[in-house]
Amino acid sequence: MLEAAIESSEIGYLIADSDCNVIKINQAQIDITGQNAAYNLGRNMRQIELEDGSPSATVLVSKTKKPAKIKQFLPNGRSYLVYANPYFGKDGDLKYIVSNLLDTTEIDHTKQSLERTQDDNTKLNIQLKELQNQMTMHTKIIHQSKIMRRALMLCEKAAQFNSNILLQGESGVGKERFAEYIFEKSYRNNKAFIKINCASIPENLLESELFGYEPGAFSGADSKGKKGLLEYADKGTLLLDEVSELSLPLQAKLLRFLQEGEFYRVGGRKPVKTDIRIIAASNIDLEEMSEKKLFRKDLFYRLNVIPVFIPPLRERKEDIPLLIGYFTNRFNEMYDMKKGWSSGAINLMVRAEFPGNVRELQNTVERILVLAEGDIIQEKDFYEIYTGIKIDDSDIYDETLSLKKLLKRYEKSILEEYLRRYKTENACLLYTSP
């Protein structure tokens, strides 16, 4: 019955003795490999391994006495996976080696087709991006503060040269916008501008994504190979966002590219030369990381040719009213609204803390605009939506009072609400302490 099951199976079976002599093959094995029974049956797999020039899972198991898996490619273009397992007698000696063959030709062809489609899409996206860059790209960095003006002047000057630039600043300050601004001001602005977030791609894929790979570089690789982003960015600009997330081995490979202007594809033996402007960005202090040996010092020096620090929002409060106006116009258009802000509400927004910087400010503006009832955002709307506390303003609002006195009333109302929620004055103080 067992022999009948093996013979009728759609999975190929090859059974060899402990010396690798083939003693049994089934019809599926013959169909998958295209080799007749006489080619294998009664022969030794060591000899067949030498003739075929490809490794044998059976021979490997005979040496290691452990299960093995090997990917095989035939001259006729077909491919299959071989799973070989040892079987031992009661005395513990190796008796048989059973190999199962699974035809993966169609799976591999489908995978390669998908990769080629993805590769074509990447090329198309880059071409579209180049066209967009030439026609419509215009980065808006809303500001009026001197500290931002100095940072942008530095970027504009650096953009005229090919020196590497390191953008550093907290999360949400707009590092990607600054990179786009540099690209716009450079002579490369009619070429590709490619962005890659080093934290968003698994480490085992990031190397091939950046450097590409040669045909057959690894199991399942496209038979035609694949270009990496460094090749697609040739003559253009590459933004390495969250560069601090690169592993040390990838840091070494990137360093070599920055030093030599060339790199090797995964599995490649010929260097590939490209001409790229590198902009790196990080919300972590790379110099401090290098002191802790978490980031290569030599790579830090290579990237940090022109350092640009983007200040957090708390250091440029005077930019907040302009940003509120800009985001309000965007969301009014997006949601078909006609809302605005009272001066008191804007003053409260300026006083508020936004640890997430411009990104958090943008989200807060959207939330208040969407949730506020009236067309003009008032102080009450800010307090209720920003703090989540409902305020009854029937006894608070008084047209005869100054803004300062009105704010004191609002603050008193909020503290009373905290006291009601948290019962004691100490609990309230603990809750509201920074």
C-alpha positions as CSV (number, residue, x, y, z in Angstrom):
1,M,0.0,0.0,0.0
2,L,2.8,2.4,0.9
3,E,4.5,1.7,-2.5
4,A,1.2,2.3,-4.3
5,A,0.8,5.7,-2.5
6,I,4.3,6.7,-3.4
7,E,3.8,5.7,-7.0
8,S,0.5,7.6,-7.4
9,S,1.8,10.7,-5.6
10,E,2.2,14.0,-7.5
11,I,5.3,14.7,-5.5
12,G,8.5,13.2,-6.8
13,Y,10.1,10.5,-4.7
14,L,13.7,9.2,-4.9
15,I,14.9,6.7,-2.4
16,A,18.5,5.8,-1.9
17,D,20.4,3.5,0.4
18,S,23.0,4.6,2.9
19,D,25.7,4.6,0.2
20,C,23.6,6.9,-2.1
21,N,22.6,4.2,-4.5
22,V,19.2,4.9,-6.0
23,I,16.8,2.0,-5.3
24,K,13.4,3.6,-6.0
25,I,11.9,6.5,-8.0
26,N,8.2,7.2,-8.8
27,Q,6.5,8.5,-11.9
28,A,6.2,12.0,-10.6
29,Q,10.0,12.2,-10.2
30,I,10.4,11.2,-13.9
31,D,7.8,13.7,-15.0
32,I,9.3,16.6,-13.0
33,T,12.9,16.0,-14.0
34,G,12.2,14.8,-17.5
35,Q,14.7,12.0,-16.9
36,N,13.8,8.4,-17.6
37,A,14.0,5.8,-14.9
38,A,17.2,4.4,-16.3
39,Y,19.0,7.7,-15.7
40,N,18.8,7.4,-12.0
41,L,17.7,3.9,-10.9
42,G,20.5,1.7,-9.7
43,R,23.1,4.5,-10.0
44,N,25.0,6.3,-7.3
45,M,23.9,9.9,-6.6
46,R,27.5,11.0,-6.0
47,Q,28.3,10.1,-9.6
48,I,25.2,11.8,-10.9
49,E,26.1,14.9,-8.8
50,L,29.5,15.1,-10.6
51,E,27.8,14.6,-14.0
52,D,25.1,17.2,-13.5
53,G,27.4,19.8,-11.8
54,S,24.8,20.6,-9.2
55,P,24.6,19.7,-5.5
56,S,22.6,16.6,-4.4
57,A,20.4,16.7,-1.3
58,T,20.9,12.9,-1.0
59,V,24.7,13.2,-0.9
60,L,24.4,16.1,1.6
61,V,22.2,14.0,3.9
62,S,24.6,11.1,3.7
63,K,27.4,13.3,5.0
64,T,25.5,15.3,7.7
65,K,22.9,12.6,8.7
66,K,20.5,15.6,8.9
67,P,17.5,16.7,6.8
68,A,18.4,19.0,3.9
69,K,16.7,21.3,1.4
70,I,18.1,22.3,-1.9
71,K,16.8,24.4,-4.8
72,Q,17.6,22.8,-8.2
73,F,17.5,24.2,-11.7
74,L,17.3,22.0,-14.8
75,P,18.8,22.8,-18.3
76,N,15.2,22.7,-19.7
77,G,14.3,25.8,-17.6
78,R,12.3,24.0,-14.9
79,S,13.0,24.3,-11.2
80,Y,12.2,22.3,-8.1
81,L,12.7,22.0,-4.4
82,V,14.3,18.9,-3.0
83,Y,13.6,17.9,0.6
84,A,15.8,15.0,1.7
85,N,15.4,13.1,5.0
86,P,17.5,10.4,6.6
87,Y,15.9,7.2,8.0
88,F,17.8,5.2,10.6
89,G,17.6,1.5,11.6
90,K,17.1,0.3,15.2
91,D,20.9,0.2,15.6
92,G,21.1,3.9,14.8
93,D,22.8,3.4,11.5
94,L,21.6,5.2,8.4
95,K,19.4,2.9,6.3
96,Y,17.7,5.1,3.6
97,I,17.6,8.6,2.3
98,V,14.2,9.7,1.0
99,S,14.0,12.7,-1.3
100,N,10.8,14.5,-2.2
101,L,10.7,16.8,-5.3
102,L,8.3,19.6,-5.5
103,D,8.0,21.3,-8.9
104,T,8.2,25.1,-8.4
105,T,8.6,26.2,-12.0
106,E,5.2,27.9,-12.2
107,I,5.6,29.5,-8.8
108,D,9.1,30.9,-9.7
109,H,7.8,32.2,-13.1
110,T,4.9,33.9,-11.4
111,K,7.3,35.4,-8.8
112,Q,9.7,36.6,-11.4
113,S,6.9,38.1,-13.5
114,L,5.6,40.0,-10.4
115,E,9.2,41.3,-9.7
116,R,9.5,42.4,-13.3
117,T,6.2,44.2,-13.1
118,Q,7.3,45.8,-9.8
119,D,10.6,46.8,-11.5
120,D,8.7,48.3,-14.5
121,N,6.4,50.1,-12.1
122,T,9.5,51.5,-10.2
123,K,10.9,52.8,-13.5
124,L,7.6,54.3,-14.5
125,N,7.2,56.0,-11.1
126,I,10.7,57.4,-11.3
127,Q,10.0,58.7,-14.9
128,L,6.7,60.3,-13.7
129,K,8.5,61.8,-10.7
130,E,11.1,63.3,-12.9
131,L,8.3,64.8,-15.1
132,Q,6.5,66.1,-12.0
133,N,9.7,67.6,-10.7
134,Q,10.2,69.5,-13.9
135,M,6.6,70.7,-14.2
136,T,5.0,71.2,-10.8
137,M,7.3,70.7,-7.8
138,H,7.4,73.7,-5.5
139,T,8.1,73.0,-1.9
140,K,6.4,75.3,0.6
141,I,8.2,75.8,3.9
142,I,6.0,78.2,5.8
143,H,8.0,80.4,8.1
144,Q,8.8,84.0,9.2
145,S,11.2,83.2,12.0
146,K,14.9,84.2,11.7
147,I,16.1,80.7,12.8
148,M,14.2,79.1,9.9
149,R,15.4,81.7,7.5
150,R,19.0,80.9,8.4
151,A,18.4,77.2,8.0
152,L,16.9,77.6,4.6
153,M,19.6,80.0,3.4
154,L,22.2,77.3,4.4
155,C,20.2,74.7,2.4
156,E,20.0,77.0,-0.6
157,K,23.7,77.6,-0.6
158,A,24.5,73.9,-0.1
159,A,22.2,72.9,-2.9
160,Q,24.6,74.5,-5.5
161,F,27.3,71.8,-4.7
162,N,27.4,68.0,-4.6
163,S,28.5,67.8,-0.9
164,N,26.6,65.3,1.2
165,I,24.0,66.9,3.5
166,L,22.8,65.6,6.9
167,L,19.4,66.9,8.1
168,Q,18.9,66.5,11.8
169,G,15.9,67.5,13.9
170,E,13.1,66.1,16.0
171,S,10.3,64.0,14.5
172,G,7.8,66.1,12.6
173,V,9.9,69.2,12.0
174,G,9.8,68.7,8.2
175,K,13.1,67.0,7.2
176,E,11.6,65.6,4.1
177,R,10.3,69.1,3.1
178,F,13.9,70.4,3.6
179,A,15.3,67.7,1.4
180,E,12.8,68.6,-1.4
181,Y,13.7,72.2,-1.0
182,I,17.4,71.3,-1.5
183,F,16.6,69.2,-4.5
184,E,14.6,72.1,-6.1
185,K,17.4,74.5,-5.7
186,S,20.1,72.1,-7.1
187,Y,21.1,71.7,-10.7
188,R,19.9,68.1,-10.5
189,N,16.2,69.2,-10.1
190,N,15.3,67.8,-13.6
191,K,16.5,64.3,-12.6
192,A,15.3,61.6,-10.3
193,F,14.6,62.4,-6.6
194,I,14.2,59.1,-4.8
195,K,13.3,58.8,-1.1
196,I,13.8,55.7,1.0
197,N,12.9,55.3,4.6
198,C,15.5,53.0,6.1
199,A,13.3,52.0,9.0
200,S,10.3,51.0,6.8
201,I,12.0,48.1,4.9
202,P,13.1,44.8,6.6
203,E,16.9,44.6,6.9
204,N,17.1,41.4,4.8
205,L,15.4,43.3,1.9
206,L,17.0,46.7,2.3
207,E,20.4,45.7,0.8
208,S,18.8,44.4,-2.5
209,E,16.5,47.4,-2.5
210,L,19.4,49.8,-2.3
211,F,22.1,48.0,-4.3
212,G,20.1,45.6,-6.5
213,Y,21.1,42.1,-7.2
214,E,22.5,39.9,-10.0
215,P,20.6,37.0,-11.6
216,G,20.5,34.0,-9.4
217,A,22.0,35.9,-6.4
218,F,19.7,34.1,-4.0
219,S,16.8,31.6,-4.0
220,G,13.8,33.1,-5.8
221,A,15.8,36.0,-7.3
222,D,14.6,37.2,-10.7
223,S,16.5,35.5,-13.4
224,K,17.3,38.8,-15.0
225,G,18.5,40.5,-11.8
226,K,17.2,43.8,-10.5
227,K,18.5,47.3,-10.4
228,G,18.7,49.0,-7.0
229,L,17.6,52.5,-6.0
230,L,21.3,53.7,-6.3
231,E,21.2,52.9,-10.0
232,Y,17.8,54.5,-10.5
233,A,19.0,57.7,-8.8
234,D,22.0,58.1,-11.1
235,K,22.5,61.8,-11.9
236,G,19.8,62.6,-9.4
237,T,19.3,62.8,-5.6
238,L,18.7,60.1,-3.0
239,L,17.2,60.8,0.4
240,L,18.1,58.3,3.1
241,D,15.5,59.0,5.7
242,E,16.0,57.6,9.2
243,V,19.5,56.7,8.2
244,S,20.3,55.8,11.8
245,E,18.3,52.6,11.3
246,L,20.8,51.1,8.9
247,S,22.6,48.0,10.2
248,L,26.3,48.1,10.6
249,P,27.0,45.8,7.6
250,L,24.9,48.1,5.4
251,Q,26.6,51.1,6.8
252,A,29.9,49.7,5.7
253,K,28.6,49.1,2.2
254,L,27.1,52.6,2.0
255,L,30.4,54.0,3.2
256,R,32.3,52.3,0.4
257,F,29.9,53.8,-2.1
258,L,30.4,57.3,-0.7
259,Q,34.2,56.9,-0.8
260,E,34.5,55.2,-4.2
261,G,31.4,56.3,-6.1
262,E,30.7,52.7,-6.9
263,F,29.1,49.6,-5.4
264,Y,28.5,45.9,-6.1
265,R,25.0,44.4,-6.6
266,V,24.1,41.6,-4.3
267,G,25.9,38.6,-5.8
268,G,27.8,40.8,-8.2
269,R,31.5,40.9,-9.1
270,K,31.6,44.0,-11.3
271,P,31.4,47.5,-9.7
272,V,28.6,49.7,-10.7
273,K,29.4,53.4,-11.0
274,T,26.8,56.1,-10.3
275,D,26.7,59.9,-9.8
276,I,24.3,60.7,-6.9
277,R,23.7,63.5,-4.5
278,I,23.1,62.0,-1.0
279,I,20.9,63.7,1.5
280,A,20.6,61.9,4.8
281,A,18.0,62.6,7.5
282,S,17.8,61.5,11.2
283,N,15.8,62.4,14.3
284,I,18.5,60.8,16.4
285,D,21.9,62.4,17.2
286,L,24.2,60.4,14.9
287,E,27.3,61.8,16.5
288,E,26.1,60.5,19.9
289,M,25.3,57.2,18.3
290,S,28.8,57.0,16.8
291,E,30.3,57.6,20.3
292,K,28.3,54.6,21.5
293,K,29.5,52.6,18.5
294,L,25.9,52.2,17.3
295,F,26.8,54.2,14.1
296,R,30.0,54.1,12.2
297,K,32.1,57.3,12.9
298,D,33.6,57.3,9.4
299,L,30.1,57.1,7.8
300,F,28.9,59.9,10.1
301,Y,31.8,62.1,8.9
302,R,31.0,61.3,5.3
303,L,27.4,62.2,5.7
304,N,27.9,65.2,7.9
305,V,29.8,67.3,5.3
306,I,27.1,70.0,5.6
307,P,25.0,69.6,8.7
308,V,21.6,71.3,8.8
309,F,19.7,71.4,12.1
310,I,15.9,72.0,11.7
311,P,14.6,73.7,14.8
312,P,11.6,72.3,16.7
313,L,8.3,74.3,16.7
314,R,8.8,75.4,20.3
315,E,11.9,77.4,19.2
316,R,10.0,79.3,16.5
317,K,6.6,80.1,18.0
318,E,6.2,83.0,15.6
319,D,5.8,80.6,12.7
320,I,2.7,79.0,14.3
321,P,0.1,81.6,13.1
322,L,1.3,81.4,9.5
323,L,1.2,77.6,9.7
324,I,-2.3,77.6,11.1
325,G,-3.4,79.9,8.2
326,Y,-1.8,77.6,5.6
327,F,-3.3,74.4,7.0
328,T,-6.7,76.1,7.5
329,N,-6.8,77.0,3.8
330,R,-5.8,73.4,2.8
331,F,-8.5,71.8,5.0
332,N,-11.1,74.4,4.0
333,E,-10.5,73.4,0.3
334,M,-10.3,69.7,1.1
335,Y,-13.6,69.6,3.1
336,D,-15.4,72.4,1.4
337,M,-15.5,74.6,4.5
338,K,-15.1,78.3,5.1
339,K,-13.7,78.4,8.6
340,G,-11.4,80.8,10.3
341,W,-9.8,81.5,13.7
342,S,-10.3,84.2,16.3
343,S,-7.2,85.9,17.5
344,G,-7.7,84.5,21.0
345,A,-7.8,80.9,19.7
346,I,-4.6,81.5,17.7
347,N,-2.9,82.9,20.8
348,L,-3.9,79.7,22.7
349,M,-2.5,77.6,19.9
350,V,0.8,79.5,20.0
351,R,1.0,78.9,23.8
352,A,0.2,75.2,23.4
353,E,2.9,72.5,23.3
354,F,3.4,70.4,20.2
355,P,6.0,67.6,20.9
356,G,5.2,66.2,17.4
357,N,6.1,69.6,15.9
358,V,4.6,70.7,12.6
359,R,3.1,67.3,11.9
360,E,1.2,67.4,15.3
361,L,0.2,71.0,14.7
362,Q,-1.3,70.1,11.3
363,N,-3.3,67.2,12.9
364,T,-4.5,69.5,15.7
365,V,-5.6,72.2,13.2
366,E,-7.5,69.6,11.2
367,R,-9.2,68.1,14.3
368,I,-10.3,71.5,15.6
369,L,-11.6,72.6,12.2
370,V,-13.6,69.4,11.7
371,L,-15.1,69.2,15.2
372,A,-15.8,72.9,16.0
373,E,-19.4,73.9,15.5
374,G,-19.1,77.5,14.3
375,D,-17.3,79.0,11.3
376,I,-14.9,80.9,13.6
377,I,-12.8,78.9,16.0
378,Q,-13.1,80.4,19.5
379,E,-11.1,80.0,22.6
380,K,-13.8,77.7,23.9
381,D,-13.4,75.4,20.9
382,F,-9.7,75.2,21.5
383,Y,-10.1,74.3,25.2
384,E,-12.9,71.7,24.6
385,I,-11.3,70.0,21.6
386,Y,-7.6,70.3,22.6
387,T,-8.1,69.3,26.3
388,G,-11.2,67.2,25.9
389,I,-13.1,69.1,28.7
390,K,-16.6,70.5,28.0
391,I,-17.0,74.1,29.1
392,D,-20.2,75.8,29.9
393,D,-19.5,79.4,28.9
394,S,-22.9,80.8,29.9
395,D,-21.4,82.4,33.0
396,I,-17.9,82.9,31.6
397,Y,-18.3,85.0,28.4
398,D,-18.6,88.7,28.9
399,E,-18.1,91.2,26.1
400,T,-16.9,93.8,28.6
401,L,-14.0,91.7,29.8
402,S,-10.5,91.8,28.3
403,L,-9.0,88.8,26.7
404,K,-6.7,88.3,29.6
405,K,-9.5,88.2,32.1
406,L,-11.6,85.9,29.8
407,L,-8.6,83.5,29.7
408,K,-8.4,83.5,33.4
409,R,-12.0,82.5,33.6
410,Y,-11.5,79.7,31.2
411,E,-8.4,78.5,33.1
412,K,-10.5,78.6,36.3
413,S,-13.2,76.6,34.7
414,I,-10.7,74.0,33.5
415,L,-9.1,73.7,37.0
416,E,-12.6,73.3,38.6
417,E,-13.3,70.5,36.1
418,Y,-10.0,68.8,37.0
419,L,-10.9,69.1,40.7
420,R,-14.3,67.6,40.0
421,R,-12.7,64.6,38.2
422,Y,-9.7,64.0,40.5
423,K,-11.4,65.0,43.8
424,T,-8.5,66.7,45.5
425,E,-6.3,69.7,44.8
426,N,-3.2,67.6,45.1
427,A,-4.5,65.1,42.5
428,C,-5.3,68.1,40.2
429,L,-1.8,69.5,40.6
430,L,-0.3,66.1,39.9
431,Y,-2.4,65.7,36.8
432,T,-1.6,69.1,35.4
433,S,2.2,69.2,36.3
434,P,4.4,69.1,33.2
